[in-house]
Amino acid sequence: MATNQYDVSVQKPKDKSDPKQCQMSTEEETDYSQRGQWLRAAVLGANDGLVSVASLMIGVGAVKKDVKAMILSGFAGLVAGACSMAIGEFVSVYSQLDVEVAQIKRNQQEKEKEQLPNPIQAAVASALAFSLGAIIPLLAASFIVDHKVRLGVVVAAVSMALVVFGWAGSILGGTPVVKSCFRVLIGGLMAMAITFGLTKLIGSTAI
């Protein structure tokens, strides 16, 4: 009597508890592009406030040794910059909101209000981020009497903050840490050096 033999292959299920597989699936599910809008506003706002106010104070410090002049110029830069960032972000996001609302009406779609951009929220976030970055050089220069030491402390404090901002942006955005920190640091140092050099040149020629 002939017997039929069947080869039955049973596929072993993958172990979902494997930490490497769980880590890979978690990384695949992370969509860094969704963080782009609020990350851009936060990082750019803080970095802009840090570099612009520090450069302004360094430029004034190139021709004025008075600490009061540096602090007043930095504070004026903080207020003006925060207002400019808030207004610019408000106009930009409001324009985006108008475009999305018009698109919804044309396509006769329904979209929740939570999914639409919020111009006021974006404006407040940009102003706060700018102020957070701008306050660092102000605090660094407020308690230093000696002029040269004050300039050095401002540059050192701003450099450390630039590295921190670059690190935070790379972690949240999923980009290389060293490359991001180096790019932000070099950009900030170049802005301060150019402002210091040009202001010193114009001040020495008494224009």
Steps between C-alpha positions, in 0.01 A plus 500: 500500500651829388497786741502861390742719689442869514766748594342754723709812561401712792634852498624608836339825603728791551571587854339838548678536827834529323636838613678561170182444299300719737759774470497484122121509486493796737751691289304420184177626656661829603421761240741786548339701221189553716715684751624741235262790552524549876865393509591758236325780688652405836859438392521786252336740744735417787808492279403829333447668834831371634713594200338832408495645851850372580634646175328831573654515846843398370476769232414769754774368728752548220465879523344550845645375828194600700310194626176700499528561125547128436206400720267762351591401145447134583164567664386710205604217269307249711176701489529592133599150395225329700238730349639448151504121538147495640357721224683312227389161627143621547478628142663188360283251688184705440570490127540124524172479690319696227638267234391186689153637572452596135617154394253336739213709361590415141523128571202506738696318765463502875803561714526535875604834638783336696664398172502852359799729567462749784653842418480633857664192647778515241558871566521455877731198464735691269513804730570284807767300318672818382489648850641180650802518274544877535502497879820292513748770384316758710546297816861422411591870468295640788735417787844551341674833565817462294438572133725236343391234746136588428548448126676169562226378732231590248679312223555196724139492623363539149729226369381257766137587427556451126635151562200419721255630237676302230488186713130547580414558137689190388336279764148620422555499126691172476809653336871440580590669830858604424417644161205696633690643799799595284282674241310704758814592696700616197207703370454681830870574545524635146204733560654641819845537342369680191285735709791577735744561214277724291382704800858542618603615152219752467555626854873551442443701182255729686232485230 
